[in-house]
Amino acid sequence: MARYTGPSYKKARHVGFSTSETGKELARRPYGPGQHGNDRKGKLSDYGTQLKEKQKVRFMYGVNERQFRKTFEEAAKMKGIQGTNFLRLLESRLDNVVYRIGFATTRRGARQLVNHGHVTVNGKKVNIPSYRVKPGDVVAMKENDKNLKIVAESLAKVTKRVEFINYDEGKMEATYVRMPERNELNADINEALIVEFYNK
């Protein structure tokens, strides 16, 4: 299944969840897209609830189904709670870290920066959005790209960063200090439902 490249607001409204984590998508129209988006009522089945939760997280991180499933299976091999480990692995993706730093205002924009070779990890160019950033890794813009207008505008909008990323404003680089704790991630996600979905 190919990655969705259509309107992000439409997908957010479809699952009733702000995939950008800003709440903007649902601020004006907090109902499903389309002509009958406001008329759809009825209780979801257990399967429907689990599927919706999976789609929420998949759309939020912008991952296709194959990568999403592969990451879930990887989380199962780690020590600890599978659902929490799963979210930690998704947070460790390079495109997500670039977004968390503030080099881009959206994860989609962050993925584009990585794809186009503007980002380095420990001084080496990495153009794979799914690259797994490890604690201690230093993520930065390439020296020639530090003056990109789009990056400067994005950094100017940052008001607060997550605690597991340490940003050096002078060097325009950030250290991925550690994997996030569950309470530092989106509280509206019920990862247990995703575990149930895949473990059927």
Sequence and secondary structure as in RCSB ss.txt:
>XXXX:A:sequence
MARYTGPSYKKARHVGFSTSETGKELARRPYGPGQHGNDRKGKLSDYGTQLKEKQKVRFMYGVNERQFRKTFEEA
AKMKGIQGTNFLRLLESRLDNVVYRIGFATTRRGARQLVNHGHVTVNGKKVNIPSYRVKPGDVVAMKENDKNLKI
VAESLAKVTKRVEFINYDEGKMEATYVRMPERNELNADINEALIVEFYNK
>XXXX:A:secstr
     S HHHHHHHHTS TTSSSHHHHS  S SSTTTTT      HHHHHHHHHHHHHHHHT  HHHHHHHHHHH
HTSSS HHHHHHHHHHTBHHHHHHHHTSSSSHHHHHHHHHTT EEETTEE   TT B  TT EEEE GGGTT HH
HHHHHHT     TTEEEETTTTEEEE S   GGGS TT  HHHHHHHHT 
